[in-house]
Amino acid sequence: MSEDTMYFFWDLGQYLLNGLTQGSIYALIALGYTMVYGIIKLINFAHGEFYMIGGFIGYYCIMGGMPLYMAFPVAMLGSGVIAVIVEKIVYRPIRSAGRIPALITALGTSLFFQYTGQLIIGADSKAFPTAIEQKMWFFGEIMISNIQVIILVTTFILMIFLWWLVNRTRIGKAMKATSYNHDAAELMGIDTNKIISFTFFVGASMAGAAGVLVGMYYSTVEPMMGLIPGLKAFIAAVLGGIGIIPGAVIGGLTLGVAENLVVGFWESTYRDGIAFLILILILLVKPAGILGKNRKEKV
């Protein structure tokens, strides 16, 4: 094997590792999109702001002296509670108004959080406090940090927990029932309003966790940080099959790897463009996504 070929594979390994790390973040955010859509068929474009809120809750908790193992669940809880409040005040009153009003409301809610954040916190980015000392390990020419390990392990644990919650608990069965048929679930005695609020809570908690992990990884947070990752997480959800939880994971990891391969072997300026190119291709080739199935709907 020539030296150039050997270094090509070292670079490939590094970009794949970086892509899996980035894709894990997309997957955590995409889970909220896909869960909410699966329950009430709402594309919650304000979901990226729960990711931003989680990042800032973690920022202020750690700045106040709280250790990471406490700040992390507090950020998840805070994001989830705010999402429940938004669902009750903003989305619930227009739930029966149709998809277009709900979509417009979601966009308005996103803008509200973005510009309210800039008004209260300021538009400048904030340096995320050091929660743990960063360490690097080398495997040949591949470098991995302890932050990347934490992101990958935390994402895996949260996804396993979500799988258990949805498939092995009573509330998970109630979520599935509400997703299949809202009216039938109510006739069976399920409080669908509570189930929908709980779904918002879980999805936003995952996004809040991603916000803290990104703050640690990139060492910065700012009020507009949820805009582009939120859009990319939506693309990841569509890529995997929106409404399908495993699809969100597959879509997030695929998108993260694709972006980093483009950065490494082509041009970094095309990083964002590749995400939207993937969206266009998936809508042309397989609109239902990788794990989705085509269904006929009356309009």
VOPAGU-2260 file (C-alpha; in pm, 1 decimal, decimal comma):
REM VOPAGU-2260
SITE   aa  ch    i         X         Y         Z
SITE  MET   A    0       0,0       0,0       0,0
SITE  SER   A    1     141,8     338,3     -99,8
SITE  GLU   A    2     184,7     620,2     147,8
SITE  ASP   A    3     -82,0     830,1     -26,7
SITE  THR   A    4    -334,0     546,4      -6,6
SITE  MET   A    5    -254,8     488,5     359,4
SITE  TYR   A    6    -309,4     855,3     444,9
SITE  PHE   A    7    -631,7     853,8     242,8
SITE  PHE   A    8    -770,1     582,7     469,4
SITE  TRP   A    9    -647,2     763,3     781,7
SITE  ASP   A   10    -828,6    1076,4     662,6
SITE  LEU   A   11   -1138,1     874,7     575,0
SITE  GLY   A   12   -1145,6     727,0     925,3
SITE  GLN   A   13   -1114,4    1072,7    1082,0
SITE  TYR   A   14   -1395,0    1216,5     869,8
SITE  LEU   A   15   -1620,0     920,1     945,2
SITE  LEU   A   16   -1558,5     964,2    1318,7
SITE  ASN   A   17   -1631,0    1336,8    1298,8
SITE  GLY   A   18   -1938,7    1262,7    1088,4
SITE  LEU   A   19   -2076,6    1014,6    1341,0
SITE  THR   A   20   -2024,7    1272,9    1616,0
SITE  GLN   A   21   -2205,1    1543,9    1418,6
SITE  GLY   A   22   -2469,0    1297,9    1303,1
SITE  SER   A   23   -2543,4    1199,4    1662,9
SITE  ILE   A   24   -2637,1    1560,2    1734,3
SITE  TYR   A   25   -2862,8    1573,3    1428,2
SITE  ALA   A   26   -3022,3    1245,0    1532,6
SITE  LEU   A   27   -3106,4    1373,3    1882,1
SITE  ILE   A   28   -3274,0    1682,9    1738,5
SITE  ALA   A   29   -3445,1    1486,3    1459,1
SITE  LEU   A   30   -3608,0    1255,2    1714,0
SITE  GLY   A   31   -3822,1    1543,9    1835,6
SITE  TYR   A   32   -3935,2    1628,2    1482,3
SITE  THR   A   33   -4027,2    1271,4    1404,5
SITE  MET   A   34   -4203,0    1201,1    1737,3
SITE  VAL   A   35   -4424,7    1510,6    1718,0
SITE  TYR   A   36   -4505,6    1446,5    1351,3
SITE  GLY   A   37   -4585,8    1084,7    1429,0
SITE  ILE   A   38   -4837,1    1187,7    1695,3
SITE  ILE   A   39   -5016,2    1494,4    1551,9
SITE  LYS   A   40   -4871,4    1530,5    1199,7
SITE  LEU   A   41   -4715,4    1866,8    1288,8
SITE  ILE   A   42   -4377,3    1974,5    1151,4
SITE  ASN   A   43   -4257,5    2174,4    1450,6
SITE  PHE   A   44   -4011,9    2419,6    1298,4
SITE  ALA   A   45   -3965,4    2574,1    1644,2
SITE  HIS   A   46   -3797,5    2253,1    1757,1
SITE  GLY   A   47   -3447,0    2385,2    1685,6
SITE  GLU   A   48   -3508,2    2655,5    1947,2
SITE  PHE   A   49   -3550,9    2393,5    2219,6
SITE  TYR   A   50   -3200,3    2281,3    2126,3
SITE  MET   A   51   -3082,3    2641,9    2171,6
SITE  ILE   A   52   -3266,5    2672,2    2503,6
SITE  GLY   A   53   -3104,1    2352,9    2631,1
SITE  GLY   A   54   -2761,9    2485,9    2535,8
SITE  PHE   A   55   -2818,9    2810,6    2726,9
SITE  ILE   A   56   -2965,3    2638,5    3033,5
SITE  GLY   A   57   -2653,4    2421,0    3043,5
SITE  TYR   A   58   -2437,5    2731,2    2991,9
SITE  TYR   A   59   -2588,3    2921,9    3285,3
SITE  CYS   A   60   -2596,6    2616,9    3512,7
SITE  ILE   A   61   -2227,5    2542,9    3459,1
SITE  MET   A   62   -2139,1    2913,0    3485,5
SITE  GLY   A   63   -2317,2    2910,7    3821,7
SITE  GLY   A   64   -2094,2    2631,3    3945,9
SITE  MET   A   65   -2319,9    2333,0    3880,9
SITE  PRO   A   66   -2131,7    2017,5    3776,5
SITE  LEU   A   67   -2199,3    1872,1    3433,2
SITE  TYR   A   68   -2377,0    1561,9    3564,0
SITE  MET   A   69   -2638,2    1792,8    3723,5
SITE  ALA   A   70   -2648,2    2065,0    3454,4
SITE  PHE   A   71   -2715,1    1809,3    3180,3
SITE  PRO   A   72   -3045,7    1671,3    3317,2
SITE  VAL   A   73   -3152,4    2022,2    3426,2
SITE  ALA   A   74   -3106,9    2142,1    3066,1
SITE  MET   A   75   -3310,0    1848,5    2936,4
SITE  LEU   A   76   -3584,2    1911,0    3193,5
SITE  GLY   A   77   -3592,3    2285,7    3122,3
SITE  SER   A   78   -3621,8    2237,4    2746,4
SITE  GLY   A   79   -3895,1    1979,9    2794,8
SITE  VAL   A   80   -4100,2    2199,3    3029,0
SITE  ILE   A   81   -4081,2    2497,3    2791,7
SITE  ALA   A   82   -4192,3    2271,4    2504,8
SITE  VAL   A   83   -4495,2    2156,5    2706,5
SITE  ILE   A   84   -4588,8    2519,4    2778,6
SITE  VAL   A   85   -4555,6    2606,7    2408,8
SITE  GLU   A   86   -4768,6    2307,2    2312,0
SITE  LYS   A   87   -5047,1    2405,5    2553,1
SITE  ILE   A   88   -5049,2    2778,0    2481,2
SITE  VAL   A   89   -4957,8    2790,8    2111,5
SITE  TYR   A   90   -5027,2    2461,2    1935,2
SITE  ARG   A   91   -5323,9    2310,6    2120,3
SITE  PRO   A   92   -5572,2    2591,8    2040,1
SITE  ILE   A   93   -5507,7    2556,3    1664,6
SITE  ARG   A   94   -5472,6    2179,6    1651,4
SITE  SER   A   95   -5794,9    2135,6    1454,5
SITE  ALA   A   96   -5736,2    2436,2    1228,0
SITE  GLY   A   97   -5538,2    2238,0     969,4
SITE  ARG   A   98   -5174,8    2188,5     880,6
SITE  ILE   A   99   -5104,1    2525,7     716,3
SITE  PRO   A  100   -5201,1    2738,4    1020,7
SITE  ALA   A  101   -5000,9    2502,7    1242,6
SITE  LEU   A  102   -4698,1    2531,0    1014,4
SITE  ILE   A  103   -4716,2    2911,6    1008,3
SITE  THR   A  104   -4754,9    2916,3    1386,5
SITE  ALA   A  105   -4448,6    2696,1    1425,5
SITE  LEU   A  106   -4242,2    2932,7    1210,4
SITE  GLY   A  107   -4365,8    3229,1    1412,7
SITE  THR   A  108   -4279,9    3053,3    1738,6
SITE  SER   A  109   -3929,5    2984,6    1608,8
SITE  LEU   A  110   -3876,2    3351,9    1523,1
SITE  PHE   A  111   -4016,9    3454,2    1862,1
SITE  PHE   A  112   -3759,9    3246,0    2050,4
SITE  GLN   A  113   -3472,4    3354,3    1825,6
SITE  TYR   A  114   -3530,4    3727,1    1859,2
SITE  THR   A  115   -3641,2    3714,1    2221,6
SITE  GLY   A  116   -3315,9    3534,6    2292,9
SITE  GLN   A  117   -3120,7    3807,9    2116,8
SITE  LEU   A  118   -3312,3    4073,6    2311,4
SITE  ILE   A  119   -3253,9    3915,0    2652,2
SITE  ILE   A  120   -2915,4    3748,1    2611,3
SITE  GLY   A  121   -2762,7    3951,3    2330,9
SITE  ALA   A  122   -2677,9    3858,6    1973,2
SITE  ASP   A  123   -2312,7    3777,6    2045,7
SITE  SER   A  124   -2206,4    3418,4    2097,3
SITE  LYS   A  125   -2109,1    3308,8    2448,5
SITE  ALA   A  126   -1802,8    3099,9    2528,1
SITE  PHE   A  127   -1930,4    2777,3    2681,9
SITE  PRO   A  128   -1763,6    2716,8    3020,6
SITE  THR   A  129   -1526,0    2424,4    3052,8
SITE  ALA   A  130   -1725,0    2147,0    3215,8
SITE  ILE   A  131   -1456,8    1880,5    3184,5
SITE  GLU   A  132   -1094,1    1893,5    3081,5
SITE  GLN   A  133   -1054,0    1797,3    2717,4
SITE  LYS   A  134    -826,3    1504,0    2638,4
SITE  MET   A  135    -709,9    1364,4    2306,1
SITE  TRP   A  136    -621,1    1011,6    2205,9
SITE  PHE   A  137    -451,6     903,2    1884,8
SITE  PHE   A  138    -504,9     577,3    1696,7
SITE  GLY   A  139    -249,8     601,3    1421,6
SITE  GLU   A  140    -338,1     929,5    1250,6
SITE  ILE   A  141    -697,0     931,8    1380,9
SITE  MET   A  142    -761,1    1170,5    1668,4
SITE  ILE   A  143   -1055,9    1129,4    1905,9
SITE  SER   A  144   -1137,0    1351,6    2202,9
SITE  ASN   A  145   -1310,7    1262,6    2525,8
SITE  ILE   A  146   -1586,9    1509,5    2425,6
SITE  GLN   A  147   -1656,5    1305,5    2112,5
SITE  VAL   A  148   -1670,6     988,5    2321,6
SITE  ILE   A  149   -1915,1    1155,2    2560,9
SITE  ILE   A  150   -2135,8    1267,1    2269,2
SITE  LEU   A  151   -2141,7     921,7    2110,2
SITE  VAL   A  152   -2201,6     734,8    2436,7
SITE  THR   A  153   -2465,6     980,8    2561,7
SITE  THR   A  154   -2651,6     968,7    2230,4
SITE  PHE   A  155   -2647,7     588,3    2234,4
SITE  ILE   A  156   -2780,9     577,0    2592,6
SITE  LEU   A  157   -3057,9     828,7    2520,2
SITE  MET   A  158   -3165,4     641,9    2209,0
SITE  ILE   A  159   -3176,0     310,4    2395,9
SITE  PHE   A  160   -3383,3     479,7    2667,8
SITE  LEU   A  161   -3622,9     621,2    2407,5
SITE  TRP   A  162   -3658,5     279,0    2242,2
SITE  TRP   A  163   -3740,1     127,3    2582,9
SITE  LEU   A  164   -3985,9     406,8    2662,5
SITE  VAL   A  165   -4177,8     371,2    2336,7
SITE  ASN   A  166   -4176,7      -8,7    2312,8
SITE  ARG   A  167   -4175,4    -136,3    2670,4
SITE  THR   A  168   -4388,9     102,0    2876,9
SITE  ARG   A  169   -4760,8     177,7    2906,3
SITE  ILE   A  170   -4714,3     539,6    2810,3
SITE  GLY   A  171   -4519,1     425,2    2504,0
SITE  LYS   A  172   -4810,4     205,6    2401,3
SITE  ALA   A  173   -5042,7     501,1    2454,0
SITE  MET   A  174   -4818,3     710,8    2229,5
SITE  LYS   A  175   -4838,9     446,1    1958,5
SITE  ALA   A  176   -5215,4     423,2    1993,0
SITE  THR   A  177   -5251,9     802,3    1966,9
SITE  SER   A  178   -5026,7     799,6    1662,5
SITE  TYR   A  179   -5229,7     529,2    1486,4
SITE  ASN   A  180   -5574,0     677,7    1554,5
SITE  HIS   A  181   -5632,8     979,2    1775,9
SITE  ASP   A  182   -6009,9     931,7    1809,0
SITE  ALA   A  183   -5990,6     558,8    1876,8
SITE  ALA   A  184   -5727,4     619,8    2145,5
SITE  GLU   A  185   -5963,3     862,2    2321,4
SITE  LEU   A  186   -6247,0     608,2    2304,0
SITE  MET   A  187   -6018,2     356,8    2475,9
SITE  GLY   A  188   -5972,3     597,3    2767,3
SITE  ILE   A  189   -5636,0     748,1    2671,9
SITE  ASP   A  190   -5591,6    1115,9    2760,4
SITE  THR   A  191   -5446,8    1218,6    2425,4
SITE  ASN   A  192   -5373,5    1574,5    2539,5
SITE  LYS   A  193   -5139,3    1439,7    2807,9
SITE  ILE   A  194   -4978,4    1202,6    2559,4
SITE  ILE   A  195   -4916,5    1484,3    2310,7
SITE  SER   A  196   -4768,0    1705,0    2584,8
SITE  PHE   A  197   -4547,0    1417,3    2697,6
SITE  THR   A  198   -4429,0    1365,4    2340,2
SITE  PHE   A  199   -4332,0    1732,7    2315,4
SITE  PHE   A  200   -4151,3    1700,3    2648,8
SITE  VAL   A  201   -3947,2    1396,8    2545,2
SITE  GLY   A  202   -3859,3    1535,1    2202,7
SITE  ALA   A  203   -3752,0    1873,2    2341,9
SITE  SER   A  204   -3550,7    1702,8    2616,7
SITE  MET   A  205   -3351,2    1520,0    2351,4
SITE  ALA   A  206   -3292,2    1849,6    2171,1
SITE  GLY   A  207   -3187,8    2014,3    2498,5
SITE  ALA   A  208   -2935,3    1737,2    2556,2
SITE  ALA   A  209   -2796,3    1800,5    2207,7
SITE  GLY   A  210   -2763,5    2171,8    2290,6
SITE  VAL   A  211   -2541,3    2100,9    2590,9
SITE  LEU   A  212   -2331,4    1848,2    2397,5
SITE  VAL   A  213   -2278,3    2096,5    2112,7
SITE  GLY   A  214   -2185,1    2367,7    2362,3
SITE  MET   A  215   -1916,9    2137,9    2501,3
SITE  TYR   A  216   -1799,7    2030,2    2154,7
SITE  TYR   A  217   -1777,3    2371,5    1987,5
SITE  SER   A  218   -1727,2    2572,2    2311,0
SITE  THR   A  219   -1987,7    2832,3    2215,3
SITE  VAL   A  220   -2362,6    2900,4    2226,8
SITE  GLU   A  221   -2570,7    3180,8    2074,2
SITE  PRO   A  222   -2942,1    3263,9    2028,2
SITE  MET   A  223   -2948,2    3171,1    1658,3
SITE  MET   A  224   -2770,1    2838,3    1705,9
SITE  GLY   A  225   -3091,3    2638,1    1653,2
SITE  LEU   A  226   -3168,4    2767,9    1303,2
SITE  ILE   A  227   -2937,1    2565,7    1074,7
SITE  PRO   A  228   -2907,6    2251,6    1294,6
SITE  GLY   A  229   -3286,2    2256,1    1327,3
SITE  LEU   A  230   -3328,7    2261,8     950,1
SITE  LYS   A  231   -3068,6    1988,6     905,9
SITE  ALA   A  232   -3234,2    1774,2    1171,2
SITE  PHE   A  233   -3561,1    1813,2     980,1
SITE  ILE   A  234   -3379,9    1696,8     666,2
SITE  ALA   A  235   -3243,6    1402,4     865,4
SITE  ALA   A  236   -3594,9    1312,6     980,8
SITE  VAL   A  237   -3726,4    1328,0     622,4
SITE  LEU   A  238   -3426,6    1129,7     497,1
SITE  GLY   A  239   -3487,0     847,4     742,3
SITE  GLY   A  240   -3865,7     860,1     715,7
SITE  ILE   A  241   -4043,1    1126,7     920,5
SITE  GLY   A  242   -4261,0     976,0    1191,9
SITE  ILE   A  243   -4029,7     674,2    1225,3
SITE  ILE   A  244   -3793,2     688,2    1525,7
SITE  PRO   A  245   -3518,4     458,5    1387,5
SITE  GLY   A  246   -3536,1     657,5    1065,2
SITE  ALA   A  247   -3443,6     977,2    1249,9
SITE  VAL   A  248   -3130,9     806,8    1384,5
SITE  ILE   A  249   -3030,3     669,1    1043,9
SITE  GLY   A  250   -3100,7    1001,2     874,5
SITE  GLY   A  251   -2901,2    1199,8    1130,6
SITE  LEU   A  252   -2595,4     975,1    1111,1
SITE  THR   A  253   -2610,4     963,7     729,9
SITE  LEU   A  254   -2631,1    1340,8     704,1
SITE  GLY   A  255   -2347,3    1395,6     950,6
SITE  VAL   A  256   -2115,6    1156,9     766,9
SITE  ALA   A  257   -2206,5    1304,1     426,9
SITE  GLU   A  258   -2130,0    1658,2     544,6
SITE  ASN   A  259   -1790,6    1567,5     686,2
SITE  LEU   A  260   -1689,2    1370,5     378,2
SITE  VAL   A  261   -1774,7    1674,2     165,0
SITE  VAL   A  262   -1569,4    1899,1     395,9
SITE  GLY   A  263   -1275,0    1661,2     395,4
SITE  PHE   A  264   -1257,2    1557,3      31,6
SITE  TRP   A  265   -1415,4    1853,9    -144,7
SITE  GLU   A  266   -1492,1    2206,6     -18,0
SITE  SER   A  267   -1604,2    2317,6     328,7
SITE  THR   A  268   -1825,4    2584,7     171,2
SITE  TYR   A  269   -2051,8    2309,8      33,5
SITE  ARG   A  270   -2117,9    2164,9     378,5
SITE  ASP   A  271   -2463,6    2317,2     418,3
SITE  GLY   A  272   -2548,2    2275,8      51,6
SITE  ILE   A  273   -2503,6    1898,4      59,1
SITE  ALA   A  274   -2776,6    1868,9     321,6
SITE  PHE   A  275   -3032,6    2041,4     102,6
SITE  LEU   A  276   -2914,1    1847,6    -203,1
SITE  ILE   A  277   -2980,2    1525,9      -9,6
SITE  LEU   A  278   -3329,2    1655,6      75,7
SITE  ILE   A  279   -3405,2    1726,1    -290,1
SITE  LEU   A  280   -3278,2    1384,6    -399,0
SITE  ILE   A  281   -3469,5    1194,0    -133,7
SITE  LEU   A  282   -3791,2    1378,7    -222,1
SITE  LEU   A  283   -3739,1    1292,1    -589,1
SITE  VAL   A  284   -3632,6     929,3    -545,5
SITE  LYS   A  285   -3805,8     811,3    -226,8
SITE  PRO   A  286   -4032,0    1078,0     -77,6
SITE  ALA   A  287   -4124,6     859,8     220,3
SITE  GLY   A  288   -3761,0     832,4     330,3
SITE  ILE   A  289   -3527,7     537,3     381,7
SITE  LEU   A  290   -3755,7     349,6     623,7
SITE  GLY   A  291   -4083,5     514,3     520,9
SITE  LYS   A  292   -4361,0     355,8     321,6
SITE  ASN   A  293   -4569,0     535,5      62,5
SITE  ARG   A  294   -4924,6     590,9     182,1
SITE  LYS   A  295   -5220,6     737,8      -1,8
SITE  GLU   A  296   -5390,0    1027,1     174,4
SITE  LYS   A  297   -5706,8    1214,7      81,7
SITE  VAL   A  298   -5648,7    1587,1      53,6
